[in-house]
């Protein structure tokens, strides 16, 4: 993960994006690819190709992960492209339907707790 302390302003960063992001404010779950670990997160904004999420202070997420969106039957295979404090920028590699059994189980467990 890289710390984005290069002084880029948000307008310049937005110009580099391929797709505009929409403000989301959704609950999310970052999941290790093997399903052995999870981190609760909030999806701040999202586009077809990526998202900006935030995690609680002191929490870290892996470089490669699944991002499960609460209330949706999809997950995104994602990679971390930047971090700044508790905010993390993700690039979506591909979008998956929650037919992968362990992802569906993790989502249901989290939403019940």
C-alpha angles and dihedrals in degrees: 000000000000129000109232098220096133095113097250112155122225093254091057092046091049091051090056092056118098095213130033115249125231123215106254115169092191132150114250142178125218109209130191111241092248092049095240097119140032138187124197113231143169119237105223098181136350142194135180090272105036152343144227112230135178129214133192116275112276094023120118131192129206123259091246120039149139116253112208116197116214112240095020130095092222139086129195124225098220144175128210111247100172143359131201115177108306093344120095130189117216132195115206114230093185141337119241133196111236092252089115097103099217092051091051091048092049092050093051093046092051095047091051094052 
